Amino acid sequence: MNSPITINGMTLSGPPVCDQERIMTPEAIDFLRELHTRFDGRRLELLRAREERRRSISRGRDPKFLPETQHIREDSSWQVAPIAPGLEDRRVEITGPTDRKMTINALNSGAKVWLADMEDSLTPNWRNVIKGQVNLQRVLDRRIDFTTEEGKEYRLSGERLTDLPTIVVRPRGWHLPEKHLTIAEAPMAGALVDFGLHFFHNAKRLIEMGRGPYFYLPKLESHQEARLWNDVFVFAQDYIGIEQGTIRATVLIETITAAFEMEEILYELREHAAGLNAGRWDYIFSVIKNFRERGPRFVLPDRSMVTMTAPFMRAYTEQLVRACHRRGAMAIGGMAAFIPNRRDEAANAVAFEKVTADKTREANDGFDGSWVAHPDLVPVAREVFDGVLGSAPNQVSRLREDVTPDDVALLDVASTPGLITEHGVRSNVEIGIRYIESWLRGNGAVALQNLMEDAATAEISRSQLWQWIQQGAVTDDGDVITREYVQERTEDEFGRIERFDGDRFDEAREIFEASALAEDFPDFLTLPAYNKYLCRSRKEQLQNA
């Protein structure tokens, strides 16, 4: 077993990873310790505030625009910082985890931006955390390649960093711990680890290469959480001696509470703000999670039927574009989860058609760009935005003055058309179990049923089942969804899964049932999954000792 080591007051307990010494240097550890000491107390306070707000919603208090920040919304004079180098044109952004193959594919994709994901599409085991940071360094060194077992080689194209998509790193959300790094036995925040290591090692080099340290901030639930990030940025820039405002951050509006504070979030980050993103899948999950006990008014149909044209989703996206452009920030559209199948032309045609329709709606609504999850979809999305933007890099100047902020419309979940079906129940079960199994083996982005599934879509799957059970929802066949109803179909779906050596399906089913069928509702699926991974990892280390 690998014994924990303590360096400069921080204890590292993760298994050794190749090139770890490049990342966990004494100087970088000093910086992480400073981030933890200065900011972790506030982070924990904000997490407690989340719980209190959620309890308030469950007691029947709907979120509304905040009266105490009305002066910020009504002050038309303030704007966010000017657009930073490399972020002028974001018409197509490709997302993906920071493993070597995905890193090279994303940077060779022809997209304008690569969201280097250390969050929902990356299992945060210690190896992935460290190797992701190593790969980000190797990109700047131009020393990254990958060869498959079949001999296929992957290498970077382009001569300079500015020839490649601009790198924007997404650290973990405020709620996720990094239990392999502790200070006085308290785990560091995964968010501060991911941000801190990338920033400390790469910020100055990115600036020298004509870019900058850019980030996507996930899972924010309030403008106070944005203020905490802003304070982290101010401290970090002073710490390494770069100009204030060099960091730029795009915030994912992927929680229902953040949707009521979009302008306030931009205001708190205004010296560092680059825009907002419509994180649609987590947003749907957040609606279910927050209103799961509030009766039929907030019960959604099958996940596949909850489209971006649903009234509450339209209100969310249109108000997001308005908020961004009013303040000089970019509005970035949501993920196209469809995955092309190069062996199935018919499925490919359907995927391209749906992505085209989705991106056409976004571009016409005023979004400045959008996300795709696969290189084959980059030209599809680019063609749509080229048709609307032409030679202009963005459409920030297009003010959506026709849109009126409407807090009631944001909660019009009841108008969502669609049905709850047995197929929807079974699909949620299959996706939930298969995704968790893959996550436990270290892969947080999984292609299932021609869709790219990540933690957000798995969260929808398990939270819908929990809510349907609690609310006694009825399928289109007239069946009441009970715990027993879902358990029977879970047994069926589990029996259809093809097993293989080393699979983690038994553990995945256990986690899935604990999060979808238990009386208590875990706030995040990844927390019990992370604890399960840690328990197994320690057990394996003991066995190998």
N, C-alpha and C positions, 0 to 999 in steps of 0.2 A: 504494500500500500504506500502511496506517496504521502509523506508527512507534510502538513501545512508549513509554510515558511512565512516569516514576518519581515517585511522590509519597510523601513521608515514609518512604522506604526500601522501598516496595513498587512493583513494576513491573507495570503493566497493559498487556496485549498484545491484548486482545479488540477486535473492531471496535466503533466507536461505536454506542450504542443510545440511542434516544429516552428522555429523562428519566434517563439514567444519572447525571447530576450530582446528582439527588436522593438517590441511593443511595451512590455512591462519593465521599462527602464526605471532606475531610481528617480530620475527627474519627472517622468510621467506619473509615477506613483505619488510623488509629492503634490503634483497638480490635482490628481484625483482626491487625495486626502483633503486638500483645501476646499474643493468643490463640496465634498461630503460635509465637512465641518461647518461651512458657511450656509449651506442651503438645505440639508436634509431635514432639519427640524421644521422648516416652512413647508417642505413637501409633505411631510406626515400630517401637518395641520390641515393642509388643503385636501388630503385624502379623507380626513375625518369630516371636513365640510361637505365633500361629495356625499358621504353617507347620510348626513343630516338632510341634505337637499333631496335625496332619494326618498327618505322617510316622509318628508313633507309632501312629495308628489304622491306617494302611496296613500297618504291620508286624504287626498282629494284636492290638493292645491296645485293647479296648473301653472307651469312656468309662464311668465309674461316678460315683456321688455322692462328693464330695470328702471324705476323712477329715479334712483340715486345717480344714474349715469345719463339721464336725459340730456343734460347740458353737453355731453360729448357728442351725442347723436345729432343734436340741433346745431352745433357749431360747424358751419360749412367751410371754415377757413383752413382746417388742418389737413395735411396730406402725409402719406408715408414717404420714406426716403426714395430718391430717384432710382431707377432700375439699375441694377448692378451688372458689371461685365459678364457676358455669357448667359444672362437671363432676359435679354431683350426679346427673344423669339422662343416661345415655349409651345409651339403649335402641336407637337407630338412629344410626349414623355413616355418612356418605357420603364416599367417597374420590374424589380426582381431582386432576389437575395444576392449576397456578396460572395458566393462561392466562385471559384475560378471560371468555370464554364459559363455561368450566367453573366458574370462580369464582362467577359470578352464578348459574348453574344450581344449584350446590351450596348456596349460601347461601339460595336461594329454595325449596329442596326440601322443607322441613318436617322435615329430620333434626335431631337434637339436637346433633350435632357434625359439623364439616367437617374432614376430614384434608386439609390443604392440602399437596399432595404435591410435593416437590422431589426425589424419589428415583425409584422404579421406574417411575412413569408419566410422567416428565418427561425428555426428552432434555436433558442438561446442556450444551447449547451456550450460548455467552455471552449471546445474546439472551434465551433462555429463563430463564437464571439472573437476569439483571437485570430483565426484564419481570415475572417472578414476584414479585420484591421490590417493584417499583413497584405491582403490583396489590394486594399486601397492604397497602401504605400507602394506596392509593386507597379500599380498603374502609373504612378507618377515617375517611377524609375524606368518605365517601359520594359519591365522584366517579368511579364506575366504571360504564361502560355498554358495550354492544357492539351493532353493527348488521350484519347479514349483507348479502351482495351482493344478496339478494332483498328487502332492506328490513325484515326482521324485527328488532325491537328487544328487547334484554335489559337490564333495569334491576333494581336491588335493591328488594325489598319491605321492609316494616317501617320504623319510625321511628328506632329506636335499635339499637346493636350487640347489646344483650341480647335484642332481638326475633329475632335471627338465630341460626343454629347457632354454637356455640362453636368458635373457630378453633384447631386444633391442627396445628402445622407439622411436617412430616417432612423433616428435612435428609438429605443423602446419608450413606451409610455411611462408616465409618472408612477403608475401602480406596480410595475414589475421590478422585483429585486434582483440583484446579482449576488447570489449567495456564495460564490467562489471568492468574493472580495469582501472582507469584513474589517471594520475599524471598531475597536472595543466591543467586539462580538456582534456589532450591528451590521447587517448587509448594506452594501452601497446600492443606490438606485441604478437600475440598468440604464436609465436615460442618461445619467451623468457619466457612466462608464463609456457608453457608446459615443456620446458627444465629446467627452473629455479626451479620449485617446485619439480620435480622428482630428480634432482641433489641435491638440498639442503637437502632434507629429507632422501635420500636413498643412496647417493654415498658411504659414509663411511661404511654403513652396507653391501652393496654389496661387497666391497673390503674385509671386514672381513669374508664374506661367500665364498670367493674364486672366485668372479666374479668382475665386475666393472661397472661403469656408461657408458653404450653403447647406441648409438643413430643412427637412420637413418635420414638423412637430405634430405627433399623433395624439389622439385621445383626450385633448384638452376639453374641460367641461365648464370653464369660466374664464373671465378676463383676469382674475387674480392668478390663475395658473399661467397665463401668458406673461403676466408681470414677473412671476418667478423666473421664467425663461429669460426675459429681458435682463433681469439682474444678473443671471448667470453669464449672459453674453457680455455685459459691461465688465464684470470682474475678469472674465477670461481674456478679453482683448487687452485690458491693462496688464494682466499677468505676463503675457508674452510680448507686450510692447507693440501692438499694432493699433491703427487708428480706429476710434470708435465708429460704429456703423459699417465696418467691413463685413461682419457676419450678416447674412440675410437668411430669413426664415419664412417658409410658407407653412401656414397652419391648416391642418386638415379639419374641416368642420364636419365631424363625424359623430357628434353626440347631440342629442336633442336640446340639451341645455345651452351648449355653445351657439346654437342657431339663434338664440335670443340675444346674443352678445357679440355678434360679428364685428360691428364697428368698434366696440370697446376693445376687442382682442387686437384689432389692427392698431388702435390708439396706443395700447400698452407697449406694442412692439414697433411703434412707428419709425424709429431710427434704424430698425433692423428688418422691417416687414417687407416681404416680396409678394405676398398675395395670400389667397385662401384657396383651398381645394375642396370640392364636393365629394367627400369620402362616403359614397352612397351605401356600401354594404354595412360598415360599422354604424352608420346613421340609422339604418333600419333596425339593427340589433339594439341600439340605444333606445329607440322608441319602445321596442318590446320589453326591454329590461326595466325601464323606468315606469312603464304603465302596465306591467304584467298582472297586477292585482286590481286594476281599475275597471273591470267589467267589459262587456261586449263592445263598447265604444272604441276600444283600442286593440281589438283582436283583428289581426291581418289574415288574409287568405294565404294559400300556398306561396312559398317564396318566389316561385317562377312567375306568379301573377302580379307581384308587387313591382311594377315598372316605374320608370322615371316620369311617366305621364300621370301617375296617381296624383290627385290634387295636393296632398300634403308634400309630396316630393317636388312638384312643380313650384309650390310656394317657397320651398327651401332653396332650390337652385336659382330661381329668379331673384330672390332677395339677396342671395350671395353675390351674384353678378353686380347688382345695384350697389351693394355695400363696397365691393372692391373698387369699381370704377369711379365711384364718388370720391374715393380717397387716393386714387392714382395707383392702385394695386392691381395685380393680375388675378383673374379668376380662372382656375384650372378645373376642367371637368373630371368626371369620375372614371373608374376603371371599366374598360370593356373586357369582361371576364371570358368571352368566347375564345376558344383555342382552335386554330386551324388544324385540320387533320389531312396531312398530305397524301394519305392513302384512301381518302374518301372525298371525291370531288363534290358529291351532293351535299355532304355535311359542311364542306368548305364554303360552298356557295351560300348556304344558309348563314354561316357565321359571318361572312363578309357582308351580306345584306343587312344583318342585324347591327353590325358595328357601324356600317355606313349610315343607317337610319339614326342610331344613337348619337354619332358624332355630328351629323347634320343638324339635329335638334340643338345640340350644345353650341355649335358654331353660330347658328341663327339666333340663339338666345343671348349671344354676346360673350361667351367664354373665349379666352385667349389661347386655349390649348386643351389637351385632354390626355388621358392615360390609356395605354395598351399594355398587355401582359406578354405579348409574343412578337418577335421581330417581323413575322409575316403580316402583322396588322399595322405596322408603321406606315407603309405606303397607302394603305386604305384610309387611315385617319388623316394622313398628310394631304391627300387629294381633296378631302372634304374641307379642311381648313384653308388650303391654298385657294379653293374656289371662293371662299368668303373673305379671306384676308388679302388675297392678291400679293402684291409686293410689300405690303405693310407687315411689320414684325408682330403686331398685336392689334387689338381693338379696344385698348384701355380708354381711349377718348370717347367710346360709345357709351354714353351715360344712359342707364335704364330709368329715365325719369318717369316712364309709364308705369313702373312698378311701385306700389305703395307698401311699406312695411306693415305686415299684418300678423300679429301674434296668434290670432284665432286660426288663420289659415294654416299655420305651421302645425297645428294639432288636429287638422281635419282628417284623421286617420279613418274615421267611419265611412268616408266617401270612396274608399279604395275599392274598385270593382274586383270580383273574383270569388272563388270558392275554396273551401278546404276539402281536399280529396284524400282518399286512401293512398293514392300514388304520392301525394305530397308528404304524407306521414312517412311512408316507406323511403322516399328519397331523402328526407331529413335524417332518418336513422342510418341509411347507408353512407351518406356523405359524412355525417358526424363520426361514425366509427372508423371509416377508411381514412379520414383526415387525421384523426388523433393517432392512429397507428403509424402513419407516415411521420407525423410530428415527433413521436417518441423515438423513431429511428434517425432523427436528425434532419428531416426534410419538411420544411414548413410551407412549401408551395407544391400543390398536387393537382395534376390534370385528371378530372373525373367527369365523365359524361360530356366531354368536349367543353368543359368549363375549367378555368383556373380557380381552384379553391385555396383559400388561405384561412387564417384564424378568424377573420371577420365573417366569412360565409359559414364556417362551422359554428360560430356563435349564433347566427340566425337559426341554423338547423336545430340546435339543442334548445334554444330559448323559446322558439315557436312551440315545440312539443310541450315544454313545461307550462307555458301559458295556456295552450289548448286544453291540457289536462285540468289545470286549476279553474278555468272558466267553463268547463263542461261544453266545449265547442262541439258542433255537430258537422259531420261530413255531408257532402252532397248526396250520399246514399242514405242519410238519416241515422248513421251510427254516432253515438255519443263517444267522444274521445276520452277514455279513462286511462288510468295507469295500466290496467290490465290489457286494454286494447293496444296500447303502444308496446307493452312487453311481449305480447303475442307476435306482433309484426317485427319486433327486434329479434326475436328468436328465429323467425323465418329468414330475415335478411342476413343474420349472422351465419345461418346454415348454408347460405349460397356463396359465402366468401371462400375463394380458393386460398388455402393456406400454403405457407412456404417456410423453409428452415430460417429461423431467426426472426420470424414475424412477431409483432407485438399486439396482435388482435385481442388476446384475452385481457390484457391490461387496458387496451383502448376501449373495449366494451365496458369494463368496470368504471373507467373515468366517465364515459359517455352516460351511462345509466345514473351515476352519482350526480351528474350535472343537469340531466334532462328529466329524470324520474323521481328524484328525491324530494322530500318536503322542503328542504332549504335550497335556495337558489344561489350558487356561487357567482360572484360578480363577473368573473372572467374564467373561461374554460382553461386558459393557459396557466393559471395559478395551480390548480390541482395536478395538471399535466407536468408542470415544472417540478413540483414536489415529488411526483412519481419518478421522474427521470433522475432526480438527485438521490432518492432512496436506492434505486437500482444501481446507479453509478457507484455509490459507496459500497454496496454489497459486492459488486464485481471487483472493486479494488481490494476488499478484504479477502475474497476468494483467491485473488492472484498474488496476495502478499506472500 
